[in-house]
Each structure stands twice: as structure tokens, then as C-alpha cells.
């Protein structure tokens, strides 16, 4: 099986996942997501064609009785699971949750000497049934590993958000403290202004009294001059 093609398909599927999340976010917000829709559909078509090519290559290897095809089969199953998850996320949200959390398996199951389609267990021999069960267990283990990795990333993200919230809380506390100090300074400045205002008012009374006395003296001298 072409390992380079498998690696390219895996990278393409991982990159498409973020685009699907953005498309669904816009859809939930009732915004236009047409450009993402066309891009994702084109990518899904490429992924399906690539999986079909890999499946044909693996079938050739099985017919040629290659010694160990299990690593290639596991790789193909992982790619199929990723593509099925992308298709689920593009469809009904309930169906997406079922597939993402392992409640619903994909249609394709591979094992040696059996065609990759839905199979009736009654048509299989005991060895093939055991092989099919082992493949299902391996696929479930892979899904659990992916789910564990997702939970680990969510935990790390939660810790980062917690640290960010602590920083913001500290900034809020510092801002509150600065506001309190500023309010104290404003209170002191207001008291000083009131004190100066009272002094000016008192000085105005004294100045008015002096002016009245001066005016009376001037009137006295004027009258004295007139009656001399």
C-alpha cells in the first residue's frame, strides 16, 4: 500500500477537520459558509478517491498473500474512521455525536480474505469471525485513544483558560485598587478645594468691609472739604 498517499490523506483529513468546525460554527450562527462548504466537499471527494485507491492496493497485497498486511489495514481503518467523522460532522448533529463518541460504527470493515463490505457473521468461518472481532476491537481501541487525546487537549485548554482567568482577575483587582486610590486622592483634593473656597469667601467679606470703611472715610473728607 502506498504509505506516502496514506500520509497525505491523513494530513488532509486533519486539516479539513478545523475547516469543518469553522463551517459548523458559521452555520450555527446563521452566517454564510458557502466557501467552506465547496472546499470541504472537494476535499471529501479527494479523500474518498484516495481511500478507494488504498483499498484496491491492499486487496492486491492480500491476493498476493503478502506476509503482514495488518499495519496497512490498521492505517486504512484509521483513515476511514477520520473520513466518516468528517462526513458525520457535515451532516446531522445527532449522527455526528454518535459517530464521534463511538456509538455508531462506520460501514467499512477490513480483514484478510473478506471483501470490505458489511458482512453477515453467519456466512463466516470461526477464524474469520475471530479476525473480524479483533479488527473491531482494534478499531475501538483506536477510537478510545483518539478520544483520550481529545480529552487531554481539552484538559490542557481548560488549564490555559483557567490561567488566563487568573491573570484577568488579578488585573481587575489591580484596577479596583487603583480606582480606590484615585478616589481617595479626589476626596482629598475636594476637601482642599472646599477649604480654599471657604477662605476666599471669608476674605471677600473682609475685603468688602475694608472697601466700605475706605468709602466712608473718603465721603467724610469730601464733606469736610465742602463745609470748610
C-alpha positions in Angstrom: 0.0 0.0 0.0 1.2 3.5 -0.9 2.3 4.8 2.5 3.0 8.3 1.1 -0.5 8.5 -0.2 -1.9 7.4 3.2 0.2 10.0 5.0 -1.0 12.7 2.6 -4.6 11.7 3.1 -4.2 11.7 6.9 -2.8 15.2 6.9 -5.5 16.3 4.5 -8.2 14.8 6.8 -6.7 16.5 9.9 -6.5 19.9 8.2 -10.1 19.6 6.9 -11.3 18.9 10.4 -10.6 22.5 11.5 -12.3 23.8 8.4 -15.4 21.7 9.2 -15.5 23.1 12.7 -15.4 26.7 11.3 -18.1 25.8 8.8 -20.4 24.4 11.5 -19.7 27.4 13.7 -20.9 29.8 10.9 -23.9 27.5 10.3 -24.9 27.7 13.9 -24.6 31.5 13.8 -26.8 31.6 10.7 -23.9 33.1 8.7 -22.8 32.4 5.1 -20.5 29.3 4.9 -20.7 28.5 1.2 -17.0 29.0 0.6 -16.2 26.4 3.3 -18.9 24.1 2.0 -17.4 23.9 -1.5 -13.9 23.5 -0.2 -14.9 20.7 2.2 -16.9 18.8 -0.4 -14.0 18.9 -2.8 -11.6 17.6 -0.1 -14.0 14.8 0.9 -14.1 13.7 -2.8 -10.3 13.6 -2.8 -10.3 11.6 0.4 -12.8 9.1 -0.9 -10.9 8.6 -4.1 -7.7 8.2 -2.1 -9.3 5.6 0.2 -10.6 3.7 -2.8 -7.1 3.6 -4.3 -5.6 2.4 -1.0 -8.3 -0.2 -0.6 -7.6 -1.6 -4.1 -3.8 -1.7 -3.4 -4.4 -3.5 -0.1 -6.7 -6.0 -1.9 -3.9 -6.7 -4.3 -1.5 -7.3 -1.5 -3.9 -9.7 0.2 -4.4 -11.7 -3.1 -0.6 -11.9 -3.4 -0.5 -13.3 0.1 1.8 -10.6 1.5 3.2 -11.8 4.8 1.9 -9.0 7.1 -0.8 -6.6 5.9 -2.1 -5.8 9.4 -0.3 -2.4 9.7 -1.6 -1.3 6.3 -5.1 -2.5 7.3 -5.0 -0.6 10.5 -3.8 2.5 8.7 -6.6 2.3 6.2 -9.2 1.7 9.0 -7.9 4.9 10.8 -8.3 6.9 7.6 -11.8 5.5 7.0 -12.7 6.5 10.6 -11.5 10.0 10.1 -13.3 10.5 6.8 -16.5 9.1 8.4 -16.2 11.5 11.2 -15.8 14.4 8.7 -18.9 13.3 6.8 -20.8 12.9 10.1 -19.8 16.5 11.2 -21.1 17.7 7.8 -24.4 16.1 8.4 -26.9 15.7 11.2 -25.5 16.9 14.6 -27.1 13.8 16.4 -25.5 11.4 14.0 -22.2 13.3 14.3 -22.2 12.8 18.1 -23.0 9.1 17.7 -20.0 8.5 15.4 -17.6 10.8 17.3 -18.3 9.1 20.6 -18.2 5.6 19.2 -21.9 4.7 19.5 -22.1 4.2 15.8 -19.5 2.4 13.6 -18.7 3.0 10.0 -19.8 0.8 7.3 -16.4 -0.5 6.1 -14.6 -3.3 8.0 -11.4 -4.9 6.5 -9.9 -8.2 7.3 -7.9 -10.6 5.1 -9.7 -12.8 2.6 -13.0 -11.0 3.1 -14.3 -8.2 0.9 -14.5 -4.7 2.6 -18.3 -4.5 2.9 -20.9 -5.2 5.6 -20.7 -8.9 6.4 -23.2 -11.4 7.8 -21.4 -13.3 10.6 -23.4 -16.4 9.7 -21.5 -16.6 6.4 -18.1 -16.6 8.1 -15.9 -19.3 9.5 -14.8 -19.3 13.1 -11.3 -18.0 12.2 -12.7 -15.2 10.1 -15.2 -14.2 12.9 -12.3 -14.0 15.4 -10.3 -12.0 13.0 -13.3 -9.6 12.4 -13.8 -9.3 16.2 -10.1 -8.5 16.6 -10.3 -5.8 13.9 -13.4 -4.3 15.6 -11.6 -4.3 19.0 -8.5 -2.7 17.4 -10.7 0.0 15.8 -12.5 0.6 19.1 -9.1 0.9 20.9 -8.0 3.4 18.2 -11.2 5.4 18.8 -10.6 5.3 22.5 -7.1 6.6 22.0 -8.3 9.4 19.9 -11.0 10.2 22.5 -8.3 10.2 25.2 -6.2 12.5 23.2 -9.1 14.8 22.7 -9.9 14.8 26.4 -6.2 15.5 27.1 -6.2 18.5 24.8 -9.5 19.8 26.3 -7.9 19.5 29.8 -4.9 21.5 28.6 -7.2 24.0 27.1 -9.1 24.2 30.3 -5.9 24.8 32.3 -4.9 27.5 29.9 -8.3 29.2 30.2 -8.0 28.9 34.0 -4.6 30.6 34.0 -5.9 33.3 31.7 -8.9 33.9 34.0 -6.5 34.2 37.0 -4.5 36.8 35.1 -7.7 38.8 34.3 -8.8 38.5 37.9 -5.5 39.9 39.1 -5.8 42.8 36.6 -9.3 43.5 37.8 -8.1 43.6 41.4 -5.2 45.9 40.5 -7.6 48.2 38.6 -10.0 48.2 41.5 -7.1 49.1 43.8 -6.0 52.0 41.5 -9.6 53.2 41.4 -9.8 53.3 45.2 -6.5 55.2 45.4 -7.7 57.7 42.8 -11.0 58.1 44.6 -9.1 58.8 47.9 -6.9 61.5 46.1 -10.1 63.0 44.6 -11.6 63.2 48.1 -8.6 64.9 49.5 -8.5 67.3 46.5 -12.2 68.1 47.0 -11.6 68.8 50.7 -8.7 71.2 49.8 -10.9 73.0 47.3 -13.7 73.4 49.8 -11.2 74.8 52.3 -9.8 77.3 49.7 -13.4 78.2 48.8 -14.3 79.0 52.4 -11.1 81.0 52.8 -11.9 83.1 49.7 -15.4 83.6 50.9 -14.1 84.8 54.3 -11.5 87.0 52.7 -14.2 88.5 50.4 -16.2 89.5 53.5 -13.1 91.2 55.0 -12.3 92.9 51.7 -15.9 94.2 51.4 -15.7 95.6 55.0 -12.4 97.4 54.2 -13.8 98.8 51.0 -16.9 100.2 52.9 -14.6 101.8 55.5 -12.4 103.4 52.8 -15.5 104.7 51.0 -16.9 106.2 54.3 -13.6 107.9 55.0 -13.5 109.4 51.5 -17.0 110.6 51.9 -16.1 112.1 55.3 -13.2 114.0 53.8 -15.3 115.2 50.9 -18.0 116.5 53.1 -15.4 118.1 55.4 -13.9 119.9 52.3 -17.3 121.1 51.2 -18.3 122.7 54.5 -15.0 124.2 55.4 
